[in-house]
C-alpha cells in the first residue's frame, strides 16, 4: 500500500460573492456564495464533458480564495447556531484529555523510543529510555518548535546504536518533508538537512554514519507543495555531516517514472532491501544489496534482483545466515510466510513456514528468533508465535474483539511490545515475553468513560448481488430496535485497506447521546485478502457503493434506524464513497460527511501523486473503458439539478497535497447550485492542516463540527 495524493490547473474571474446568515432549523435561509462558471469542455474518446468549475484547480486564484472565505463564513455561522454543538465540544475535549502512548521502537542495546501525548497537546512528544527499567525523558517536543501545530513532526528513526535520531518535519502536515538529525545524549541539532523527501522511510546503516531515504526532484516554484505531479522518485544515501548535494544515488528507474521506491536495512545490518512499486496497489518488486560487515558497511554495494515480476507482495521480515524470511501473497492471496535462499531465491524452491490461513496475514515480525504473525479474521486481530520450522508455539491473549496496529519486535530480543484497541477499548500497550509466554500491561490509558453499558457486535448482511458483507455495530446493550436511533455509518472500501475496530474519543460522546455506530467492511478493502480487494476496484468499484447502500438497508430492515436518522461518513477514498452514495441514492440517507474526498474521477490523476491511484481506479486519459466506468460514478459528474440531496458537510484543507482541495471546491459549487430542497450543503476549508495531519485543537474542533452537523440534521436537539 502506498500513500495518497492529487492537485491544480486553469483560470477565470468570479462574480461578486454574497452570503447570508445561517440558521440550522431547516436551513431555509441559506444563500450560497455564487461560484463563477465558464465554458470549459473536456473531451474523452469523443465524448464532451462540461467542466465549468475547472478554473478552481488554480489554487492561487484570488477569486477562488474569496469564494472559499465566503463559504467558510456561511458554514461557521450555521455550525455556531447548532445548540448541541457546545456540549459535544465540551464532552469531546474531556474525553480526549487522557495520556496516549505509541508502541516503542526497540534498539539492540535495549534503548526504547516512543511518543507520548499528555492529553491535549497539539502533537505527541518523542521520549527515550535507556532501558525498560529506566526513567523516560523528553527527546524532541514538536510543540516547542511549532506551538500552533502548523509544523508537523512526521516520521522518526533512531540510529541502531541510539546515538542519533533522524526526524522529518513538514509544513502543515504536507507530504513534502525535510529530514533533520539530532544527537540523542545532548539534544544538539546537527547540520544535516535533507529536502524534497516524499513517501519515504528513513533507514540507517548499522555504523550510524548515514541513512537511506527516497526523494523526488525539486519541484518548480509556485504551487509546488500542492499541485506538482510527482515523478522520478530515487533512492539516496545521506552521510552525516555532508551536504545533501553529496548524497549518493543508490537506485533509480528512469524507465518507470511513476514508480515508488524505498530502502530498508535488515535488522542485522547486513542487507539493504529495495522495494519498487509500479502500477500496482498491493504488489511490489524486491531487490537487495549485500552491504558486507555491518560495522563497516558499503552503502553503495551492488544492487541485485530477488523478485521482479511485480506479481505479488514480497516483504522481508528477517534473515538468518543465507536464509531470508518473506511475507508474500504469491499463490496465497491472504498471505503466507516462506523461507528462501539469497543464493537461490526461486519461488519453486521456497520452504513454507506459515501457510495461508483462513484469516488475512496483515503483518509479521521476527521475535527472539521466532516469527510473530498478525492475522486478521474479518478485521479482528489474532497474534500467533511460530518457530522458524513452522511449529505454532503460542497464541497471544487479546482482551476482546479488536485490532493490533503496532508491533515492536526484534530477532535478538525476547521481548515484544504490541498495542491493542477496539471501538470501546482505548489503545493499550502490552509487553510479551517470548521465553515464558507471559503478557503484562506496559501502558494503560485512563479515559473518563464507562464502556460496560455498551457492546460491539459483528453481523453479516447480503449486498445487492448476494455477497455476504461483515459489519460492526456499536450500541448500548439491550437497545430497543424501533427504527428511531440516530446512527452514523462509516466505511472506506478501497486500496486493500482493512478498517479494523479502533477507539476514538468521539465514539463515547455519540453513544452517550443515544447514538449507534456502524462500520461495514466493504469490498475494495483487505478484509478477506486480495480477492476482496479486486472485487471493489477498477470496473468493479460499483460493488463498493452497493455494499454501503445495502448496509444501510440492513440497518433499516433490522429497525436499528431509518433513512432520516442515518448519517454517513467517509474520508479520502471514503469521501469518494460518501460522495458517490449521495449522488447515486440521495433519498437513502439523512445526512452525509465528505472528508477530503476524491470527487473528480476524470482528472484526479493529473495532480500531485494522483497517478499512483490509477491501478485502483483506472484513468479516463488512458482507456475508453475506464472513462466509461469512472463517468458512471464520479460524484462531480453525477450531480443533477433539482435533486434533493441530504444535508451534507464537505471538508478540505488548502494544504492537502494528497487529495487536493479543488476536488471539494468543484463538487461543493456544483451541488449547491443543483440542490433542489432546503437541505444544507456546506463547505469547510482549513489551513495549516493536511490530508493525514491536524493538530489536536483543530481536530477536536472539526470533529465537533462534523458530528454536531450530522446530529442536528438527524433530529438530535439536546444533550444527554
N, C-alpha and C positions, 0 to 999 in steps of 0.2 A: 504494500500500500504506500502510496506516495501522497504528499500533502496537496492541498487545494490551491487554486489560482484563477485570474481574469483581468480586463481593462478598457481603453479610450479611442476617440476619433472626432470629427466634424465641427460645425459652426452654426451660427444663427443669432438673431436678436429677438428678445422676448418683448411681448406687450407688457404694460404696467401690471403689477400684481395687486390683488386685493385679498383681504382675509377678514372674516367675520368672527365675532366671539363665539366660542363653542360651548354648548350646553349638552351634557351627556344624555338626559332623558329623551330618547327618540332621535336626537341629533338633527331635528328638522331645521335648526338654524344654521347648519353648516354651509359655508360658501367656500369652495376650494380655490386656492390660488390658480390663476389662469396660466397654463403652460402653452407656449408657442408651438404650433405645428407647421411643418413645411411640406414640400412636395417630394421629398426623397423617396425613391423607389429602388429596391434591390431586386435583382433577377437571379433566380436559381433554376437552372436547367429549363429555361423558357418560361418559368412561372414568375410573374411580377408580384412582389410583396411590398406594399407601402410601409415606409419606416419614418413616420412624421416626427418621431422624437429621437431620431438617431443623433441629432446635434447634442444631446445630453451626454454623449460619450466624451465630449470635450470638457473635462473636469476643471479646466481653468476659466471657463466662460463666466464672466461677471453676471450675466443674466441667469445662468443656472444657479449660482450661489444666491442670488436674490430670491429666486423661486424656492429653493430649499429652505432659506431662512423663513420665508413666509409659511411654508409647510410646517416647520418646527413650531412656529408661533401658534398656529392653529392647533396642532397636536398637544402642545403644552397646556393650552387653555382648556382643551377638552379633558385631559387627564387630571388637571388640577380641580376640576369640578366633580370628580367621582368621589362620593363621600367615603367609601370603604378603602380608598387608596391609602389614606393616612394610617389606618390601623394595620394594613398589610405591610407598609414600610416599617412601622414601629416593631411589629412582631417579627418580621423577617430580620431586621437588624439584631434583635435579641437572640434569635436562633443562630444567626451567622457568627455571633461573638463567642466562639469556642476555639480552643487551640487545635491546630491541624498539623500533621507531620507527613512527610513522604517516606517511602521505603529507603533506607540508607544505602549508599554505594559503599561496598567493602573494598579495601585495598589489601594487598598481600601481606602488609605489615600490621594488619588489624585496625588501621585507621578507618573511621566512618565519616562520610559526608552526607548531609541531608538538609532538607528545607523545612522550616517551621514558620507558622503564622500564629501569632498570639490570639487572633480572632478577627479583628477588623483592620489589620494592616493592609495597605493597598497592594503590597507584594510580599510574598514569603521571603524569609531571610535564610541565607546559607550558613549552616553550622558545621563545625568539625569537631570530632572526638579522636583522641589518640588511641582509645580502645573503647570497648563497650562499657567498661567499668569507670572510665574517666569522665570528668565534667565536660560537657559540650560548651563550646564558646562560639561567639559570632565571628564569622569569617568575612561575609560580604552582605551588607544591608542595602538593597536597591532603593529602599525608601529614603535613604540619605542622599543617594545620587539623584533621585527624582522624587521629591516629596509628593507631587501631584500624580505620580504614576505615569507620566507622559513618556518616560523612557523605560522600556520593559527589559527585565532580565530574562533571557531565553535559556538556552542550554548551558550546562556547566560540565567540565570534565577535569578531575584531578589527575595529575601525572601519577604513574604507577607507584612511585615511592612517596607520594603525598607532599612533595616539596612545592609544587606549583598547582595553581588552579587556573585553567583556561575557562573563560566565560564569554557568552555572546550577549550583546545589548542591541536593542532595536528601537527606533523612534516610533512611538505609538503602537508598538507591538507588530510592526511591519515584518514581513518575511525576509526583508533585507536586513542582515545582521553584520555587526562588527565585533570581531573577537579581540579580547584583551587577556592579559595574563597577570596574576599577582603571586607573590611569594607567600606561602601559607603561614610560615612561622611568624612573619612580621607584618603581613598585610600590605607590604610595599608593592606598588604598581610597577611592573616592568615596562620597558619602552615599546614592547611589541603591540602592533595594531594591524589587524588583518581585515580588509574590507571586501565588499561585494560578495559576501557569503549568503547563500540562499539554499534552502532544502539540503542542509548539510549537518553531519555529525562532526565531532572532534575526537580524534583517536591518537593517543601518544605512542611513540616508540618507548621501549622499556628503559632506555637510558635517560629518559626525561629531558632530552635535548631538543625535542620538537614534536610536532603533531601533523597528522593528515587532516585535510578538510577539502570541501568542494566549493568552487566558486564559479560565477559567470563573468563574462567580460563586463567592464564598467559600462553601465547604461548611458545613453545620451542625457544631456542636461534637460531640465524642464520637469516633465511628469514622470521621471524615471522610477519613483517609488511606487507608483500605482500602475501605470498603463503599459510600460515597455514589455513587449513579448520576450520572454527569456529563452535563449537557445545557446548551445555550445557550452554546457557545463563541463568543467575539467577538475581532475583531482590533483591537488598540490601537497607538498610537504613544506612546512614552515620550520625553520631552525631558530630557536630562541636567540634573541639579541641581534637579529639581522632584519633589514627592511623587507617588506613584502615583495619588493621588486626582485629580490634574490631567491624567492621561493622556487622550489624545484617542481617542474611539471612531472607528474607521475603517470597519469593516464588521461587520454583524450580520444574521442571518437568523432572526428570531423565528418565521417560518413553518416553519422547518426545525430544530427544537430538537436533533435528533440529529446534525446536520451537523457536520463538522470543517472548519476553515479555516486558512489560513496565508498570510502575505505575504512576498514576496521582491523585493528591489530589483535591477534589472538591473545588470550589471557597469559600465555607463557612468553609472549613477545617474539616468538619465532616466525610467525607468518603474518602477512598482510592479505586480507581478503578484500576483493573489489567486487562490489555489486553493480550491475548495469541493468537498468530498467528501460525498455524501449517498446512502445506500442502495446503495453500490457499493464493491467492494474495489479495482477496477482503473480505474474511470472517474472523471473529475472535470469540473467546470465551471471556466472560466477567465475572469477579469476583469482589467482593468488601469486604472491611473491615470497620466496624464502629469504627472510632478512638476515639469516645467519645467527651468530651469537647474540642473544638478546641484550647482553651487557654492552656490546659494540655492534649494533645493527647497521646494515647497509640500507638506508631508506629508499634508495633508488634501484634496488635489486630487480632483476628481470621479471617481468610480468608473464605468467603462464596461464593458459586456459584450463578450467576444470569442466564447466558445463556451459555450452554456448548455443544451445538450440532454442532458448527462450520458450521452453515448452512446459515449465513448471516452476514452483518455488524451490530455491536452493539456499538454505540458511545454515551456515556452520554454527554449532552450539559448543564445540570444543574439539580438542585433539589430544592424542596420546601417542608419542613416538611418531610413526609414519601413518597413523590412522586418524581420519577426520570423521567426526560425528555430525550428521546433517539432519535437519528437519526439512522434509520435502513433500511435495504433492505429486511427484511423478508416480503414476499408476496408483495414486492414493489421494483422491480429491478432498478427503477430510484430513489428510496429513499422516505421516509416519516418520520414524527416526531410523536412519540407516548408518552403517559404518562403511567407509570407503578408504581406499589407499591413495595417498598422494602419487605414488608410483604407478598406480593402475586405477584411475577414478571411474572407469567404465561402469555404468549402472548395471550392466549384466553381471558384474562381479560384486555387487553390494551384498552386505550381510544385514538383514532386517533385525533391528534391535527392539523397537517397539512398533508393532504392526498397526495398520489403520484400525481404529476402533469405531464404535457407534457414535461417539462424540467427536467434535472437531478439535484437532490439536492446535490450540491457539498460541502455544509457546513452549519452549523447553530450555533448560539450563543445566550445565554440569554442576554438581553439588557434592563436594568431597570425593570426587572420583566416580560418583554415580550420576544418574540422569533424573532430574525433576521435570516432569511433564505436566502441563496445564491443559486439561481437556475441558471443553465447554459442551455440556449436554443440553442442547436447546437453550443456549445463552446462560446456563448455570455452570459455575466452575467446579472442577474436581481435580485435586492435586495428587499425583502418584509418583512415587520414587522407584526407579528401576536400576538394577545393576547393568553394567555395560554388556552383559551377556543376555539381557532381556528379562531377567527374573524380576517379578514385582516384589519389592521389598516392603513397601508401606503405602497406605493411603492416608494422607494428612487430614486431620479433622477440620471441618469448616463449620461456623456457627449456625448457618441457615441457608436457605435458598438465596444465592447471591453470587458475587464475582470477585476473582483475584485480578487486580490490574497492575500490580508491580511485584516483581520477584528479584531479590538480590542474592545471588549465589555464586560461589567460586569452586573451581575444581580442587583448589588447595585449601579449602576451608570446610569444616564440618558443620558450620552454622549457616542457616538460611533465614533471610528475612522476607516476609511477604505481607501484603496487605489484603484486607477483605472488606467489602462493602455490600450493602443491599439497599433497597428503597427505604427501609426502616432502620438501617444499621449504619451509622457513620463510619467512615474509613478508619479501621483499626490495624495496627502493625503487630505482627506476630514474629516470634523468634523460634525457629525449629532446629533441634539438634539431630543431625543425621545419625550419630552413634547410638543414642538411646531412644530415638523416635519421639521425644517429648516436645511439646509445644507450650510456649508461655507468651503472655502478652508483653510486647515491648513498649507499645504506646496505645492508650485507650482515651479517646476524646470524651469530654463531658458536655453533653448537649442538653439544653433545657427543654426536653421533650420526652413524654412518656409514650413509648411505642406499644405498650401492652393492649390498648383498646383496638389496635389496627392489625390487619393481616395482608399478606401478599399471596395471590393465587395465580397459577398459570393455567389458562384454558386453551382450547383448540377450537377453531371455527372453520367452516368451509368458505373459501373465497368464491369468486364468480364462476371459475372453471372447476370447482370442486376440490381444489388443493387445500389440504389442511394447514392452517397457519396458526402458530402459537401466539399467545398474548398474555402479558402480565396485567393483573388488575389489583390495585391497592385501594383498600377501602376500610371503613370501620367494620369490625366483626358484627355479624348479625344484622347488617344493614337491610332495611326493608326495601325490596325491589318493587318500586311503584312508578318508575319512569320519570321521577322528578328531580333526581340528584344532579347538581351541576358537575360536569365531568370534563376533564381535559385529557385528550388523547395525543400522544407524542410518538413520532416514528422517524426513521431515516431512509432505509431502503435503497442502499447502493454501495458501490465500491468495496464489496466484500467485507463491510464493517458490521460487526455484531453489536447490537445495542443490548448491553448487559444491565442487570439491576445495579443502581448506583444511588447513593444518598445525595440529596440536595436540600439545603435548609428551607427552600420554598415548599417542598412537599409536605412537611408537618403543618405549615401555615394553611395550605389548601385543605388538608384533612381536617384541621380544626374548624375550618369554615363549612364543613359538611360535604366537601368535595370528594370525588372519585378520580383516580389517576389510572390511565390505561396506556400500555405500550405494546403494540403489535409488532411481531418480528417479521417484517415484510420480505418478500423475495427481493433479490438485489443485494441483500446483506450476506453475512457469512454464517448464519445460524446452523445451516446444515452442510457447510462446505461449498466447494466450487459449483456444484450443480445448482444450489440455491441462488448463488450469485448470478450465474449465467441466465437463470430463468427470469431475471429482472434487469437486464442490461440491453443496450443496443435496441434492436427491433422488438424486444420483449419488455421494454420499460413499462408499457401499459399495465402489465401484471402488477407492478408496484402500486399504482394508483387504485387498481381494482381491489387489491388486498386491503388497502387502507379504507376504502369505502365499505367493504363487506365487514371490516372490523366494527365500523360504526353501526352497521345494520345488526350485527350480533348484539351489541350493547342495547340497541332498541328492542330487539326481539326478546332479550332476557330481562327487560324492564329495569336495567341499571339507570337508563336515562332516556332522553328523547331528542329529536333534532334541535329544538330550541334551547336545550340545556347542554349540548355538546360543543365544546370548543376544541379546535385542533391546533397543534403547534409543530413547527419544523424549522430546522436551521441548516443553512448551507444547501447540500443536496436535499436535506429535509425541507428547506424553504421552497425548493422546486416542487417537492411533494405537496405541500400545502397550497402553493400557487396553482398547481395543476388540479388539485382537488376542488378548489372553489370555482375554477373556470369550467371544469367538467360537470360538477354536481353542486351548483350553488345552493340548492334547497336542502342539502343533506346535513348542513352544519349550522350551529347557532352563532359561531364566532371563529375567527382564524387569526393566527400569528404567522407571519412570513419573516423569518430572520435571515438576512444576508443571503437570500436565495438566488440560485441560478435560474433566471426567468426568461432570458432571451436565448433560446436554444439554437437559433440560427447564426449567432455571432459570438457566442461565449468563447470560442477557440481563438479569437483574434487578439486577446488581451492577456498580458502577464503570463501566467503559466497555464492558461486555459487549454492549450493544446495537449497537456498531459491527460485531460479527461476524455479525449477523443476515443480511446479504447472502450470507455464506459458508455458514452452517449452516441458516438458517430459524429460525422461532420457534414454539415449542409454544403460545404465547399467542395467536398471530395466525392460525394456519391449522391445520385438522384434518389436512390432507395432510402439513404439516411435522411436526406432532406424531407422526403415524404413522411417518414415516421416522426421526425422531430416536429414538423409543421403541425401534425395532428394533436400534439400535446403541449407544445411550447406555451407556457402561461401567457406571455406577452401577446402572442398571435391568436389566442383563442378567447379574447375579451370581446363581448358582443354588446353594442349599445342597447340600453333599455332593460337589460337583465338586472334582477335584484340580487346583488351579491351580499353575502353575510357581512356583518361588522368585521372589519379587517384592520389589523395594525401591522405595518411593514417597517422593519428597522434595517439600517445600514450604517456605515461609517465612511467618512471622507478618506480614511487611512487604510481601508480594507484593500489590500493588494492581492488577495486570492479571488474572491468574488467581488469584482469592482462595483462601486455604488451605482454606476449607470444602469445596471440591471433593475434595481429598485426604483430609480428615478423614472425610467421609461414606463415601467409597469404601473407605478402609482399615478403618473399623469394620465395614462390611458384608461385605467379602471375608474378613476374618479370622474372622468368625463363621461364614461359609459354608464355609471351607476344609475339604476332605474328605480331606486327607492331611497328612503331616508336613512338606511343603514350607513354608519360612518365608515370611511376608508381613509386611514391616516398614515402618514409617513413620518418617521422619527429618525433623524440623521445625527450621529455624534461625531466627535473628533478626538484625536489622541487615543483612539482605540483601534482595534483591527479585527480580523476575522476570528482569531482564536485568543485574543488578549483583551482584557478590560480590567482596570484597577478595581479593587473591592468596592469603593464608594460608588463608582459608576455602575458596577454590576448589580449592586443592591437596588439602586435607583431604577435601572432598566427592568430588572425582574419585577419590581413592584408595579411599574408602568404596564408591563405586558399582562400580568395576572389580574391587575385591577381592571384593565380594559376588558378582558375576557369575562371576568366575574360579573361586572356590571351588565354586560350585554347578554349574559346567561340568566339575569334576573336576581343576582345576589345584591341585596340592598342594604345589608347591615353586617357588622362584625359579629362574631360569636358572643 
